[in-house]
Every structure is written in C-alpha cells, then in structure tokens.
Amino acid sequence: MHTREHLLEHLDIEYSYKLARRMEQFRSNEVLGYRPAGSQAEFKTGEMLKKEMESIGLSQVTKDAVTVDGWEFKKAVLAVETKGKRREFQLGAYQTDFKTAGFEPFSLTYVGKGTEKDYEGREVQGKLVLVDINQRDEWWINYPVYQAHLKGAKALIAVQDGGYGEIDNEALNAQDIAGPSDAAAFSISRKDAEVLKELLKEKEEIQVFFDADSQVMPSCTTYNICGRIPGKHPERMILLSAHYDSYFSGFQDDNTAVALMFGIAKSLLESGYQPNNTIVFCAMAAEEWGVIDSDFDWSAGAYEQIFTAHPEWVGKVIADLNFELPALAHGTRARIRSCYEYVRYLEEFLSNLPLLTQAYPEETKITAPIETWSDDFSMAIAGIPSMVNDFTGGSFMETHYHSQFDNDDYYDEQVYRLHHELFLLLICELDQTAVVPLCFAPVMSRAGKFPGAEAAKGVLSKKLDVMKQYLKEAEKKAEQDYQKVQEQNRAYRRLLKEERFEEAEELFESLRPLEQKQLANFKKEQDTFVRIDWYGNVLYPHEILLKNIRLLEDAIEDLEKAEVSKALGRLYQVDNNAYAFMFDEDVYNHFTDYVFHQPRERLKWGYGRIMEHEKLYTLVRSLLEKEKTAGSDFESEILRLKKVCEKQYTLLEKYTDKITEVLKETYLN
C-alpha cells in the first residue's frame, strides 16, 4: 500500500495552475472571454482537455455527447456621442438572442429598477432600457428583463447595484438568465452606466449605437470529457467532477477546479497507485447555463451526464467529489459541503488526517446539505452520494464572481495546495472501503427538527407526532447500521494492509448486497426528503409547508387586527409571492407557471422538487391598494388566506403520510 506521504509527494500544484491558465485561451468574445454551453470556445476547450487526459495517462478517455441549449456571445459594444467625442463601452451579456448588422442606432432610456411601477407613463417600444439590479438582495435578472420585453423594449441593459461585481466600478457581471431567449439582456459596468445616466439627466432618452452578436442555439450537442484510472473492481467507481464552461476567463470558476482534478489524477498515476475501484475524472460542460426559459437552467451538463448519458452509474458510483473555485480562501476555514449521509464518515476522515498545508487559521469542517448551486446536486438526486469543496463563504461571490475580475489576482497557492492534498487523501480513503460508508442518522435528526408543528390540530397533530417518533427510531437504527458498516470497512482495510488480498476479496464480494441496499436507500431518501424552495434552498417538504402555514396564519391574525403592512410582510415570504409586489401579473405568471407546466427535460434537476404553489398575486395587489385607505375591510382576503392555509395543511398531511410510510418500509421493518 502507498503511504499518505508518498502520494502527497507527487502533487504538482504548478502543473495545475498552468493548466488553469491554459484553459483561458479559448474564448467566444475576443475581448471579454466567455466559454458558454455549446460554443466553439467550449468545444475547443473540451478537445484540449481530452488530449490532456490522454497525455497524463488516463485510460478510456471519452467524449460523452449530451444535448443542451447552447449560446454564442461574440460581441456587445455600445457607442454614444458625448462632448463631441464618440465613446464605446464593452458590454457583457446574458443567454438571449440579439444580433445587429454592425452598429445600429437605438434610443436608450433609464427606468430605475425596471419594475412595473417604473414604466408608468413611459413608452419604451423598440428602445433599449437601462436598469439597476441587485440580484442577491432583490430579484433575479429574468424578472426586469421579461417586464421590459412585455413593455416592448428591444433589450435591457443591467447595471449591478450591489450584490455582484462589487470589486470595481468597471466590473461587468453575468448570470444564468432563467428566462426566454427572445427577451434580450446585456450588462454594463457602473462606470460606463454613469456616463449614460449623466446624459439622461437632461433628457428622457438618448441616441446610442449598438453592435451586438448574441445567439442562443436550441438543442445542440456538447460534450462531457471523461478519463479513468482502472481499478481492481471496474464496476465500482469514485467520481471526480468540475465544469469547464465559464463566463469571462473563468480562472477561479471553474478552471482551477478542472485543473485540480487533473493534478490529482496526475499524482495518482505518477505515484504508481493501483486503485481498488475505478476512479473517473469528468470535466462537465454546460454548468453555468444550458436550458432556455427554465428556472433550473444551470447544471444541465451534469444532469444529462447522469440521467441520459450514464444512468447506469447509479448504484456503481459510491461518491461524487465535485469541485468549485478551489484556489481562493472562502472565509476562515476550508469546508466540505456534503449530503447528510456522508457527514459522519467525513468527520471521521478529518479527525484522522496527517498535518496538511496550513492555508486557513481554523480547522477544516463538514457542512450539509449539498446545495443546488453546483453539479453535485444533480448527481445526488440521481442516487450518487455527493460532496463539493464549499465555495460560498467569504467576499469573492459579491466582488469578483462572474465578472472579468475572476482572474489569478485572487489566486491563493496555499489554499489550492490544501484542496489537492485533502481530496487526494479522501479519494484513497474511499478507495479502501468495502461498502459505501453512508450514515443515515443525520438525515433523520435534521428531519425531526420542524418548528411550527405545535399549531397542527387533531389527526394531523397525531400524525406529526408519529412521524417524529419514527424519525427518532430510524435515527437510532441508522447509527447502529453505520457502526456495522464501519466494522466491515475496518476489517477490509486491515486485510489490505496485511496483504491478505484473497480474504479481502472474499469480504468485499460478500458485502455487495449491503452496498446495493445502502445506495438504494440513499436514492429513496433523495426522492422522499429533498425539496427546494423558490430561491433554490434545499429543505424538507414538511419544513417548507410548516413555514408557509406559520406565515399565512400570522398574516390572517394581522388582518383581523387591520395590520395590513405586517400581513403583507409575511405574504412576501410565501413561495415566490414577493414578485407580486413589483412586477405585473404576466411576468409573475410566466415565472410561476413554467416551473409546473414544462416537460421534465426542460426542468431537469428541478423537476418535482418545488412544492405545490399558491398564487397570491390578486390578493397581494388588493391588500396593497387597501393599505392606502384607513378603515378598509379585509374579510374577503382573510377568507381566501384561510382556504390557502387549509390546502397547506392538506399537503402537510399528505407528505407526513408519505415520509412515515418510507420510514416504516425502509428502516423499521
């Protein structure tokens, strides 16, 4: 067996860094970069990565074709005459259609935040509209863009007003559009926008010239690039993944992650490590965006990889180690964000590590659950236990993320080295397990914490009590089962260490049924427990419903006291009804209905994950009007909210019954 020290000695961080920089050479927009789904730049990068896999010695290197919606963004330049001089501004873009025949004249006007109210008394048909946006604290780009589209605007140009791209006034920003391709959208820096706003102080609109080429390509083919280190058990796999599409140059997001994978692969090969299981390295396409007019338009390449290209991986892959932005410090400690089922094993792994590179002032921790923001979520809901280096802490997401300032200025060699070391050793630890080391106890523990249940009455109250009791029993049994699994894994590891390979193989084969049961239970848990709210947060179904019930009941009580502002504040938090306050009904309906009334292939990993929805648009608008008038009567709104609340209780009972049934079938037989 190879020692940890021997494996670590073969890491070459400089190789990884240089590969990350090499990935910057292919670009759709010659000035800004961009390597979007289905573009020639993405294709050329994939070809380069395929050759690199072959060059470092990976086996069975393949290009797995997947179908996504693609995008080519070649240019967007806005020109304006000011003080007798022509000024040109480079614009970023979103995944929409807009192409001119060279510079064409347009009228441009400023409409504040681009809400419904901002268009009152304004005529924008055929014009460019300039808006301020804060996507972290207010609303996503699709809402003002579609509002502008419905008002007849030719395109929207967004200025980041906090939230993203805060590092510099010259920062551009890009995000997934989550909207239709014919509602065109671009981004402009705060510095350049100020020039336009200054001109617009004297008049309502100005003439500009726009030269743009942004084209969406429905249903095109792109490729996930995979290479392998064959193991003694070829059908049992450990998967490493990272995406190679990008905005701008994408150095941190996600060149360094792809290069980290290659660096780990190279060190394993050069050390002579002979794995017990096949280790698969997969560079994923179309993570940033890949579906037209879908609320779930990112992580399309990973979804297609596991649901279409290789569904047979489910039941064979024991872990997906996904990587995102691994070469910069996120807060004061490194974190591995994991599905609940891997938390216990990972905590034990960390407690037994040798001293690694000291890149952070605090020790590495495990956090859960995984989130929707990266490819590991698609893998997990398919049935592959997943994790990712946590990348959501620190200021980078507000400052450099998805801007032209995502470059190696923020590169932290020590952090990058730590991630190489940490995940290299984790791969080798997982490779010496005989049965996938999943512990289901944290799932049960977290599911059993649901504040607000005390409001339930009668039969539902009793059912919730029964579910909570079953969760406690399932948690206890899961702890016992995990200890048995780890006893077997320790025995297997001991046999390998003592080179008693024949006995080790006999033990391994005897544990195949147990592993299949573990992985089947993992998939069942994903189907039963994993839901997302309207903002992409991963929650339990009863957790979402109880929150809504609490908000609705409190709103009813507020209205009974004629405290309409308080009631509106609570309704703002129910599902996606915040958008009823700012945008017209057609905008609200479009981005509600497209979650429920599209085929599965358009909804991808979001299919069936959002709970049933209550449209409160008309009610919210009624209350906003009545808020202006003292002495208003709220009887009709109270009656409506009571009916909504009853429906939420019905849904809660339905999901309580389902969870209880799964617990009995899976854990308590």
URQUIHU-V127455 format. One line per field, one symbol per residue. psi: psi as a letter, one per 30 degrees, with the letter a starting at -180 (. if undefined). Layout:
psi=???
This chain:
psi=kkleeeeefgkieeeeeeeeeefffkkejfefbkilkfleeeeeeeeeeeeeeeefgllhkljjklklklkkjeljkkkkkkhgkkkkkkklllilkjkliakkklkklkhbfgleeffkgkjgkglkkklkkjfefdlleeefeeeeeffgkelkjkkjilelhfekfgkllklkehalffjkklklleeeeeeeeeeffflfllklkkjljjkkjkilkakkkklljkleiffklkkkllkfllkbfheeigefeeeeeeeeeeeeeffgkjlflkkkjjjklheelgkkhkfhglheeeeeeffeehfffkfekfkkjlkkhgglkjaflkkjklleffeeeeeeeefgklkakiflfllklkllallfflffeeeeffgjkllkkkgflafeffdfkhlfgiagfgkjeeeeeeeeeefeeeeeeefgkfkkikjfeeeeeeffjikffffklbeeeeeeeeeeeeeeeeeeeeeeeeeeefeeeeeeeeeeeghieeeeeeeeefgeeeeeeeeeeeeeeeeefjlkafggkjllefeeeeeeeeeeeeeeeeefggieeeeeeefffjbgfefffflleeeeeegeefffhllefffbffkgfkllkjjgeeeeeeeeefffkkglkgeeeeeeeeeeeeeeeeeeeeeeeeeeeeeeeefg.
